[in-house]
């Protein structure tokens, strides 16, 4: 039962961090506009896929989780 409590606390902290990230995402102007992000605009269709941003966020999160694991 104690493991469930710790898991719920950790999950709550992760949800809070995601919420804070979403709130302050507008304050980082270059995030989502990196070279390598795919943006195609046609007459009435717009396609956007932040490839470079996804790779950067993945690398940063991997580093953070690796540091906490040690």
DSSP file (Angstrom, degrees, kcal/mol; ACC not computed):
  #  RESIDUE AA STRUCTURE BP1 BP2  ACC     N-H-->O    O-->H-N    N-H-->O    O-->H-N    TCO  KAPPA ALPHA  PHI   PSI    X-CA   Y-CA   Z-CA
    1    1 A X     >        0   0    0      0, 0.0     4,-1.7     0, 0.0     5,-0.1   0.000 360.0 360.0 360.0 -31.7    0.0    0.0    0.0
    2    2 A X  H  >  +     0   0    0      1,-0.2     4,-2.2     2,-0.2     5,-0.2   0.860 360.0  55.4 -67.1 -34.5    2.9    2.3    0.7
    3    3 A X  H  > S+     0   0    0      1,-0.2     4,-2.3     2,-0.2    -1,-0.2   0.877 105.5  52.5 -66.0 -35.9    4.2    1.9   -2.9
    4    4 A X  H  > S+     0   0    0      2,-0.2     4,-2.4     1,-0.2    -1,-0.2   0.910 108.7  50.3 -65.4 -41.3    0.8    3.0   -4.2
    5    5 A X  H  X S+     0   0    0     -4,-1.7     4,-2.2     2,-0.2    -2,-0.2   0.915 111.5  47.4 -62.2 -43.9    0.9    6.1   -2.1
    6    6 A X  H  X S+     0   0    0     -4,-2.2     4,-2.5     1,-0.2    -1,-0.2   0.888 111.4  51.6 -65.1 -38.7    4.4    7.0   -3.4
    7    7 A X  H  X S+     0   0    0     -4,-2.3     4,-2.6     2,-0.2    -2,-0.2   0.910 109.9  48.7 -64.7 -42.3    3.4    6.3   -7.0
    8    8 A X  H  X S+     0   0    0     -4,-2.4     4,-2.2     2,-0.2    -2,-0.2   0.887 111.5  49.7 -65.9 -39.0    0.3    8.6   -6.6
    9    9 A X  H  X S+     0   0    0     -4,-2.2     4,-2.2     2,-0.2    -2,-0.2   0.932 112.5  47.2 -64.3 -45.4    2.5   11.4   -5.1
   10   10 A X  H  X S+     0   0    0     -4,-2.5     4,-2.3     1,-0.2    -2,-0.2   0.905 111.5  50.9 -62.6 -41.9    5.0   11.1   -7.9
   11   11 A X  H  X S+     0   0    0     -4,-2.6     4,-2.2     1,-0.2    -1,-0.2   0.890 109.3  51.4 -62.7 -39.8    2.2   11.1  -10.5
   12   12 A X  H  X S+     0   0    0     -4,-2.2     4,-2.2     2,-0.2    -2,-0.2   0.900 109.4  49.7 -63.5 -41.4    0.8   14.2   -8.9
   13   13 A X  H  X S+     0   0    0     -4,-2.2     4,-2.4     2,-0.2    -2,-0.2   0.908 110.4  50.5 -64.2 -41.8    4.2   16.0   -9.0
   14   14 A X  H  X S+     0   0    0     -4,-2.3     4,-2.3     1,-0.2    -2,-0.2   0.908 110.2  49.8 -62.8 -41.8    4.6   15.0  -12.7
   15   15 A X  H  X S+     0   0    0     -4,-2.2     4,-2.3     2,-0.2    -1,-0.2   0.894 110.6  50.1 -64.9 -39.9    1.1   16.4  -13.5
   16   16 A X  H  X S+     0   0    0     -4,-2.2     4,-2.5     2,-0.2    -2,-0.2   0.917 110.7  49.5 -63.3 -43.3    1.9   19.7  -11.7
   17   17 A X  H  X S+     0   0    0     -4,-2.4     4,-2.2     2,-0.2    -2,-0.2   0.885 110.6  49.9 -64.7 -38.4    5.2   20.0  -13.6
   18   18 A X  H  X S+     0   0    0     -4,-2.3     4,-2.2     2,-0.2    -1,-0.2   0.915 111.0  50.2 -65.0 -42.0    3.4   19.4  -16.9
   19   19 A X  H  X S+     0   0    0     -4,-2.3     4,-2.0     2,-0.2    -2,-0.2   0.912 111.0  47.9 -61.9 -43.7    0.8   22.0  -16.0
   20   20 A X  H  X S+     0   0    0     -4,-2.5     4,-2.4     1,-0.2    -1,-0.2   0.886 109.9  53.7 -64.5 -38.2    3.6   24.5  -15.1
   21   21 A X  H  X S+     0   0    0     -4,-2.2     4,-0.6     1,-0.2    -2,-0.2   0.901 109.0  48.3 -62.1 -40.4    5.3   23.7  -18.4
   22   22 A X  H  < S+     0   0    0     -4,-2.2     4,-0.3     2,-0.2     3,-0.3   0.864 111.5  50.3 -68.3 -35.2    2.1   24.4  -20.3
   23   23 A X  H >< S+     0   0    0     -4,-2.0     3,-0.5     1,-0.2    -2,-0.2   0.921 118.5  36.7 -67.1 -43.7    1.6   27.7  -18.5
   24   24 A X  H >< S+     0   0    0     -4,-2.4     3,-1.0     1,-0.2     4,-0.4   0.358  88.1  96.7 -94.6   6.2    5.1   29.0  -19.1
   25   25 A X  G >< S+     0   0    0     -4,-0.6     3,-1.1    -3,-0.3    -1,-0.2   0.822  79.7  59.2 -64.3 -30.2    5.5   27.6  -22.6
   26   26 A X  G <  S+     0   0    0     -3,-0.5    -1,-0.3    -4,-0.3    -2,-0.1   0.732  95.4  64.2 -69.8 -20.7    4.5   30.9  -24.1
   27   27 A X  G <  S+     0   0    0     -3,-1.0     2,-0.9     1,-0.2    -1,-0.2   0.626  89.5  71.2 -78.7 -13.2    7.5   32.5  -22.3
   28   28 A X    X   -     0   0    0     -3,-1.1     3,-0.9    -4,-0.4    -1,-0.2  -0.834  65.3-176.6-104.5  94.9   10.0   30.5  -24.4
   29   29 A X  T 3  S+     0   0    0     -2,-0.9    -1,-0.2     1,-0.2    -2,-0.1   0.784  76.9  51.9 -68.9 -27.4    9.7   32.1  -27.8
   30   30 A X  T >  S+     0   0    0      2,-0.1     3,-1.9     3,-0.0     2,-0.5   0.657  82.3 103.4 -83.9 -14.9   12.1   29.7  -29.7
   31   31 A X  T <  S+     0   0    0     -3,-0.9    -3,-0.1     1,-0.3    22,-0.0  -0.562  92.2  16.7 -72.4 120.3   10.4   26.5  -28.5
   32   32 A X  T 3  S+     0   0    0     -2,-0.5    -1,-0.3    18,-0.0    -2,-0.1   0.350 116.4  73.8  98.1  -4.2    8.3   25.2  -31.4
   33   33 A X    <   +     0   0    0     -3,-1.9     2,-0.1    17,-0.1    -2,-0.1  -0.135  64.8 136.5-130.2  37.6   10.2   27.3  -34.0
   34   34 A X    >   -     0   0    0      1,-0.1     3,-2.0     2,-0.0     2,-0.3  -0.481  67.1 -93.9 -82.7 153.9   13.5   25.5  -34.2
   35   35 A X  T 3  S+     0   0    0      1,-0.2    -1,-0.1    -2,-0.1     3,-0.1  -0.535 116.8  41.4 -62.8 130.5   15.2   24.8  -37.4
   36   36 A X  T 3  S+     0   0    0      1,-0.5     2,-0.3    -2,-0.3    15,-0.3   0.206  80.5 125.1 109.8 -13.7   14.1   21.3  -38.3
   37   37 A X    <   -     0   0    0     -3,-2.0     2,-0.5    14,-0.2    -1,-0.5  -0.643  62.8-126.3 -75.5 135.3   10.5   21.8  -37.3
   38   38 A X  E     +A   49   0A   0     11,-2.9    11,-3.2    -2,-0.3     2,-0.4  -0.735  35.6 169.2 -91.5 123.2    8.3   20.9  -40.3
   39   39 A X  E     +A   48   0A   0     -2,-0.5     2,-0.5     9,-0.2     9,-0.2  -0.958   4.3 175.1-137.4 115.5    5.8   23.6  -41.4
   40   40 A X  E     -A   47   0A   0      7,-3.2     7,-3.2    -2,-0.4     2,-0.5  -0.984   5.1-174.5-124.2 124.9    3.9   23.4  -44.7
   41   41 A X  E     +A   46   0A   0     -2,-0.5     5,-0.2     5,-0.2     2,-0.1  -0.971   9.6 168.2-123.6 119.4    1.3   26.0  -45.6
   42   42 A X        -     0   0    0      3,-3.3    -2,-0.0    -2,-0.5     0, 0.0  -0.345  55.6 -69.5-109.8-166.0   -0.9   25.6  -48.7
   43   43 A X  S    S-     0   0    0      1,-0.2     3,-0.0    -2,-0.1    -2,-0.0   0.953 124.0  -5.7 -55.5 -58.2   -4.0   27.4  -49.8
   44   44 A X  S    S+     0   0    0      1,-0.0     2,-0.4    -3,-0.0    -1,-0.2   0.092 122.4  77.3-129.2  23.3   -6.4   26.0  -47.2
   45   45 A X        -     0   0    0      2,-0.0    -3,-3.3     0, 0.0     2,-0.4  -0.998  50.8-172.9-136.0 132.4   -4.3   23.4  -45.4
   46   46 A X  E     -A   41   0A   0     -2,-0.4     2,-0.5    -5,-0.2    -5,-0.2  -0.993   3.8-172.2-124.6 128.7   -1.6   24.0  -42.8
   47   47 A X  E     +A   40   0A   0     -7,-3.2    -7,-3.2    -2,-0.4     2,-0.4  -0.982   6.1 176.5-122.0 128.6    0.6   21.2  -41.5
   48   48 A X  E     +A   39   0A   0     -2,-0.5     2,-0.4    -9,-0.2    -9,-0.2  -0.990   7.9 170.5-134.8 125.4    3.0   21.7  -38.6
   49   49 A X  E     -A   38   0A   0    -11,-3.2   -11,-2.9    -2,-0.4     2,-2.1  -0.931  24.8-148.0-134.7 111.9    5.1   19.0  -36.9
   50   50 A X     >  +     0   0    0     -2,-0.4     4,-2.4   -13,-0.2     5,-0.2  -0.449  34.1 158.9 -80.1  72.3    7.7   20.2  -34.4
   51   51 A X  H  > S+     0   0    0     -2,-2.1     4,-2.1   -15,-0.3   -14,-0.2   0.941  72.9  43.2 -62.2 -51.9   10.3   17.5  -35.1
   52   52 A X  H  > S+     0   0    0     -3,-0.2     4,-2.4     1,-0.2    -1,-0.2   0.875 114.1  52.0 -64.8 -37.1   13.4   19.3  -33.7
   53   53 A X  H  > S+     0   0    0      2,-0.2     4,-2.7     1,-0.2     5,-0.2   0.907 108.7  50.7 -65.7 -41.1   11.4   20.5  -30.7
   54   54 A X  H  X S+     0   0    0     -4,-2.4     4,-2.4     2,-0.2    -2,-0.2   0.911 111.2  48.2 -61.9 -42.4   10.3   16.9  -29.9
   55   55 A X  H  X S+     0   0    0     -4,-2.1     4,-2.3     2,-0.2    -2,-0.2   0.916 112.9  48.3 -65.3 -42.6   13.9   15.7  -30.2
   56   56 A X  H  X S+     0   0    0     -4,-2.4     4,-2.4     2,-0.2    -2,-0.2   0.933 113.2  46.4 -63.5 -46.9   15.1   18.5  -27.9
   57   57 A X  H  X S+     0   0    0     -4,-2.7     4,-2.6     1,-0.2     5,-0.2   0.898 112.5  51.4 -63.3 -40.5   12.4   17.9  -25.3
   58   58 A X  H  X S+     0   0    0     -4,-2.4     4,-2.5    -5,-0.2    -1,-0.2   0.910 110.4  48.3 -62.5 -43.2   13.0   14.1  -25.4
   59   59 A X  H  X S+     0   0    0     -4,-2.3     4,-2.2     2,-0.2    -2,-0.2   0.909 112.9  47.6 -64.9 -42.1   16.8   14.6  -24.9
   60   60 A X  H  X S+     0   0    0     -4,-2.4     4,-2.3     2,-0.2    -2,-0.2   0.927 114.0  46.5 -65.9 -44.7   16.2   17.0  -21.9
   61   61 A X  H  X S+     0   0    0     -4,-2.6     4,-2.7     2,-0.2     5,-0.2   0.889 111.1  52.5 -65.7 -37.9   13.7   14.7  -20.3
   62   62 A X  H  X S+     0   0    0     -4,-2.5     4,-2.3    -5,-0.2    -1,-0.2   0.913 110.3  48.6 -62.2 -42.2   15.9   11.7  -20.8
   63   63 A X  H  X S+     0   0    0     -4,-2.2     4,-2.3     2,-0.2    -2,-0.2   0.914 111.9  48.8 -63.4 -43.4   18.8   13.5  -19.1
   64   64 A X  H  X S+     0   0    0     -4,-2.3     4,-2.2     2,-0.2    -2,-0.2   0.942 113.5  45.7 -62.7 -47.9   16.6   14.6  -16.2
   65   65 A X  H  X S+     0   0    0     -4,-2.7     4,-1.5     1,-0.2    -1,-0.2   0.869 111.7  52.7 -65.2 -34.9   15.3   11.0  -15.7
   66   66 A X  H  X S+     0   0    0     -4,-2.3     4,-1.2    -5,-0.2    -1,-0.2   0.902 109.5  49.3 -65.6 -40.3   18.8    9.6  -16.0
   67   67 A X  H  < S+     0   0    0     -4,-2.3    -2,-0.2     1,-0.2    -1,-0.2   0.893 111.9  47.6 -66.3 -39.7   20.1   12.0  -13.3
   68   68 A X  H  < S+     0   0    0     -4,-2.2    -1,-0.2     1,-0.2    -2,-0.2   0.777 106.6  58.8 -72.0 -25.3   17.2   11.1  -10.9
   69   69 A X  H  <        0   0    0     -4,-1.5    -1,-0.2     1,-0.2    -2,-0.2   0.837 360.0 360.0 -71.8 -32.3   17.9    7.4  -11.5
   70   70 A X     <        0   0    0     -4,-1.2    -1,-0.2    -3,-0.2    -2,-0.2   0.480 360.0 360.0 -71.5 360.0   21.5    7.7  -10.3
